[in-house]
Amino acid sequence: MVNKQGLWFLTLTSLALVLSVYYITMPNELLLSNNSNYVDKTDSVNKEEGDTDIKTSNLITSMRVDLDEERNLLINELEGKLSDSKLSVDEKNEVYEDLKYISELSSRESMLEKKIKDEFKLDSFVKIKDDTISVVINSSNHDKSLVVNIMKSLQEEFSDKMYISISFKE
C-alpha cells in the first residue's frame, strides 16, 4: 500500500517528467522566432538612432541598479548570518531587524521617487542613508523654488528632521 508521502513523491516526479519531456520536444523554431523578432526590433532602433551618449534616465537607472546590487549583497550576507547555527536568538533578532530596516528603506525610497514623479513630473533617484536623503533629479530646470518645493514635499513624509540634498543631472 502506498502512503501519502510516497504518493506525493510519485505525483511530483511524474509532473517533472512530463514537463521535461514537453520542453525537450517543443520545437526550437518557436523559441528562436520569438527571440529573433525581439532582437531585430532592437537592432533596427539602434541603427536608426546611431551611436548616442548615455542619457540621464540611463544614469538614474544605473544608480538604482548599483544601489540594488549593494543592498542585495548586504541582504545575502545578513541571510547567511541568519542561517548560522552559532548565533544566539538575540543576535538573529538583530539580523532580522537589519533585514527589515533595509526593506523599509527601499520602500520609502521608491515611495519618495513616486511622489516626486506625481507632484513634479520629474524622474528621480532617491537614496536614504541614516538621517540624509540624497535626491538626483533628471531635469534641465535648476530652479531654486523647485528645489525648495521638493524639499518641503519630502520632509512632510518624515516625523524627524532629515537632511535633504538635491542635485540635478541633465
Contacts in CASP RR format, 6 or more apart in sequence:
PFRMAT RR
TARGET T0000
AUTHOR 0000-0000-0000
METHOD contacts of the structure
MODEL  1
MVNKQGLWFLTLTSLALVLSVYYITMPNELLLSNNSNYVDKTDSVNKEEG
DTDIKTSNLITSMRVDLDEERNLLINELEGKLSDSKLSVDEKNEVYEDLK
YISELSSRESMLEKKIKDEFKLDSFVKIKDDTISVVINSSNHDKSLVVNI
MKSLQEEFSDKMYISISFKE
2 10 0 8 1.000
54 62 0 8 1.000
56 123 0 8 1.000
56 138 0 8 1.000
56 169 0 8 1.000
56 170 0 8 1.000
57 123 0 8 1.000
57 138 0 8 1.000
59 136 0 8 1.000
59 138 0 8 1.000
59 169 0 8 1.000
60 123 0 8 1.000
60 124 0 8 1.000
60 125 0 8 1.000
60 136 0 8 1.000
60 138 0 8 1.000
60 169 0 8 1.000
63 125 0 8 1.000
63 127 0 8 1.000
63 136 0 8 1.000
64 125 0 8 1.000
67 127 0 8 1.000
71 102 0 8 1.000
71 106 0 8 1.000
74 102 0 8 1.000
75 99 0 8 1.000
75 102 0 8 1.000
78 95 0 8 1.000
78 98 0 8 1.000
78 99 0 8 1.000
78 102 0 8 1.000
79 99 0 8 1.000
81 87 0 8 1.000
81 91 0 8 1.000
81 92 0 8 1.000
81 95 0 8 1.000
82 92 0 8 1.000
82 95 0 8 1.000
82 96 0 8 1.000
82 99 0 8 1.000
87 95 0 8 1.000
105 128 0 8 1.000
108 128 0 8 1.000
108 157 0 8 1.000
109 126 0 8 1.000
109 127 0 8 1.000
109 128 0 8 1.000
110 126 0 8 1.000
111 157 0 8 1.000
112 124 0 8 1.000
112 126 0 8 1.000
112 128 0 8 1.000
112 133 0 8 1.000
112 135 0 8 1.000
112 154 0 8 1.000
112 157 0 8 1.000
113 124 0 8 1.000
113 125 0 8 1.000
113 126 0 8 1.000
115 153 0 8 1.000
115 154 0 8 1.000
115 157 0 8 1.000
116 122 0 8 1.000
116 124 0 8 1.000
116 126 0 8 1.000
116 135 0 8 1.000
116 137 0 8 1.000
116 150 0 8 1.000
116 153 0 8 1.000
116 154 0 8 1.000
117 123 0 8 1.000
117 124 0 8 1.000
119 153 0 8 1.000
120 146 0 8 1.000
120 149 0 8 1.000
120 150 0 8 1.000
120 153 0 8 1.000
122 137 0 8 1.000
122 138 0 8 1.000
122 139 0 8 1.000
123 137 0 8 1.000
123 138 0 8 1.000
124 135 0 8 1.000
124 136 0 8 1.000
124 137 0 8 1.000
124 138 0 8 1.000
125 135 0 8 1.000
125 136 0 8 1.000
126 133 0 8 1.000
126 134 0 8 1.000
126 135 0 8 1.000
127 133 0 8 1.000
127 134 0 8 1.000
128 134 0 8 1.000
131 160 0 8 1.000
131 161 0 8 1.000
131 162 0 8 1.000
131 163 0 8 1.000
132 162 0 8 1.000
132 163 0 8 1.000
132 164 0 8 1.000
132 165 0 8 1.000
133 154 0 8 1.000
133 162 0 8 1.000
133 163 0 8 1.000
133 164 0 8 1.000
133 165 0 8 1.000
134 165 0 8 1.000
134 167 0 8 1.000
135 150 0 8 1.000
135 154 0 8 1.000
135 164 0 8 1.000
135 165 0 8 1.000
135 166 0 8 1.000
135 167 0 8 1.000
136 166 0 8 1.000
136 167 0 8 1.000
136 168 0 8 1.000
136 169 0 8 1.000
137 150 0 8 1.000
137 166 0 8 1.000
137 167 0 8 1.000
137 168 0 8 1.000
137 169 0 8 1.000
138 168 0 8 1.000
138 169 0 8 1.000
138 170 0 8 1.000
139 146 0 8 1.000
139 168 0 8 1.000
139 170 0 8 1.000
140 168 0 8 1.000
140 170 0 8 1.000
141 168 0 8 1.000
142 168 0 8 1.000
147 166 0 8 1.000
150 166 0 8 1.000
151 164 0 8 1.000
151 166 0 8 1.000
154 162 0 8 1.000
154 164 0 8 1.000
155 162 0 8 1.000
155 164 0 8 1.000
END
